[in-house]
Amino acid sequence: MNLLLDTHAFLWFVLDSPQLPDKSRIMIEDYSVTVFISMASIWEMAIKVSLGKLTLPVPFAQFIPDQLIQNHMLLLPIAIPHIQQVAQIPFHHRDPFDRLLVSQCLVEGMPIISRDASLDAYGVHRIWNDRD
């Protein structure tokens, strides 16, 4: 199974935050699951770091590659079909990064780990806690 992490899920997992539910953590740690982080999330984190809204334990340029390797995660590039899907989905959500993540899930046919229940309106399979 392939699985996409929302930006906050990635950060909470790699920073070992108690905000990430056990169900989500277990799925991310399951070696039979291929875990992806979108280039859109990397871009979002870079913007937040540059604005001072996100502080990482090591420099951004080191943090991302280290975490991908340590946690056996793959980067999901932004492809033309993902952008084309963004143009087709309704505006249930205004955040451009979340809209791109939804579009990637729809195009790639993969679920997303996210606490954002507003993503459900798009018909993506969202995983978060035992109620999802």
C-alpha positions as CSV (number, residue, x, y, z in Angstrom):
1,M,0.0,0.0,0.0
2,N,1.1,3.6,-0.8
3,L,0.4,6.3,1.7
4,L,0.8,10.1,1.5
5,L,1.5,12.2,4.6
6,D,0.0,15.6,5.1
7,T,2.7,18.1,6.2
8,H,1.7,18.2,9.8
9,A,1.6,14.3,9.9
10,F,5.1,14.2,8.6
11,L,6.4,16.7,11.1
12,W,4.6,15.1,14.0
13,F,5.9,11.7,13.1
14,V,9.6,12.7,12.6
15,L,9.5,15.0,15.7
16,D,7.8,12.3,17.8
17,S,4.8,14.5,18.7
18,P,2.0,13.1,20.9
19,Q,-0.4,14.9,18.6
20,L,0.0,12.1,16.0
21,P,-2.6,9.3,16.9
22,D,-1.3,5.8,17.5
23,K,-3.2,4.4,14.5
24,S,-1.4,6.9,12.1
25,R,2.0,6.2,13.7
26,I,1.5,2.5,13.4
27,M,0.6,2.8,9.7
28,I,3.6,5.0,9.0
29,E,5.9,2.5,10.7
30,D,4.5,-0.5,8.9
31,Y,7.3,-1.7,6.6
32,S,4.7,-3.1,4.1
33,V,3.5,0.4,3.5
34,T,5.4,2.8,1.1
35,V,5.2,6.2,2.7
36,F,5.4,9.3,0.6
37,I,5.9,13.0,1.4
38,S,4.9,15.4,-1.3
39,M,7.2,18.0,-2.8
40,A,4.4,20.4,-2.0
41,S,4.8,19.6,1.7
42,I,8.6,20.2,1.4
43,W,7.8,23.5,-0.3
44,E,5.3,24.4,2.5
45,M,7.8,23.7,5.2
46,A,10.5,25.7,3.5
47,I,8.1,28.7,3.3
48,K,7.2,28.3,7.0
49,V,10.9,28.1,8.0
50,S,11.7,31.2,6.0
51,L,8.9,33.1,7.7
52,G,9.9,31.9,11.2
53,K,6.7,29.9,11.6
54,L,8.5,26.6,11.8
55,T,11.6,25.8,13.7
56,L,13.5,22.6,13.1
57,P,16.1,20.9,15.2
58,V,18.7,21.1,12.4
59,P,18.9,23.3,9.3
60,F,16.2,22.7,6.7
61,A,18.7,21.6,4.1
62,Q,19.8,18.8,6.4
63,F,16.5,18.0,8.1
64,I,14.5,16.9,5.0
65,P,17.1,14.5,3.5
66,D,18.0,13.0,6.9
67,Q,14.4,12.3,7.8
68,L,13.6,10.8,4.4
69,I,16.5,8.4,4.8
70,Q,16.0,7.6,8.5
71,N,12.3,6.9,8.0
72,H,12.4,5.2,4.6
73,M,10.1,7.7,3.0
74,L,9.9,8.7,-0.6
75,L,9.4,12.0,-2.2
76,L,6.3,12.4,-4.4
77,P,7.1,14.9,-7.2
78,I,4.6,17.3,-8.5
79,A,3.5,16.2,-11.9
80,I,1.3,17.7,-14.6
81,P,-1.6,15.3,-13.9
82,H,-1.5,16.5,-10.3
83,I,-1.8,20.1,-11.4
84,Q,-4.5,19.3,-13.9
85,Q,-6.5,17.7,-11.1
86,V,-6.1,20.8,-9.0
87,A,-8.0,22.7,-11.8
88,Q,-10.8,20.2,-11.6
89,I,-11.6,19.9,-7.9
90,P,-14.1,22.2,-6.1
91,F,-13.0,24.8,-3.5
92,H,-14.0,22.9,-0.4
93,H,-10.5,23.9,0.8
94,R,-8.7,27.1,0.0
95,D,-5.2,26.2,1.0
96,P,-3.1,25.6,-2.2
97,F,-0.9,23.0,-0.6
98,D,-3.8,20.9,0.7
99,R,-5.5,21.2,-2.6
100,L,-2.4,19.8,-4.3
101,L,-2.1,17.0,-1.8
102,V,-5.7,16.1,-2.4
103,S,-5.1,16.1,-6.1
104,Q,-2.1,13.9,-5.7
105,C,-4.1,11.4,-3.7
106,L,-6.8,11.4,-6.3
107,V,-4.4,10.9,-9.3
108,E,-2.2,8.4,-7.5
109,G,-5.1,6.5,-5.8
110,M,-3.5,6.7,-2.4
111,P,-4.9,7.5,1.1
112,I,-3.6,10.4,3.1
113,I,-2.7,10.6,6.8
114,S,-4.2,14.0,7.9
115,R,-6.2,15.4,10.8
116,D,-7.9,17.8,8.4
117,A,-11.4,16.5,8.1
118,S,-12.2,19.0,5.4
119,L,-10.3,16.8,3.0
120,D,-13.1,14.2,3.3
121,A,-15.3,16.4,1.0
122,Y,-13.0,15.4,-1.9
123,G,-13.6,11.7,-1.5
124,V,-10.0,10.9,-0.6
125,H,-9.4,8.1,1.9
126,R,-8.2,10.0,4.9
127,I,-6.6,8.1,7.8
128,W,-6.1,9.7,11.2
129,N,-7.4,7.9,14.3
130,D,-9.5,4.9,15.2
131,R,-12.7,6.6,14.1
132,D,-11.4,7.1,10.5
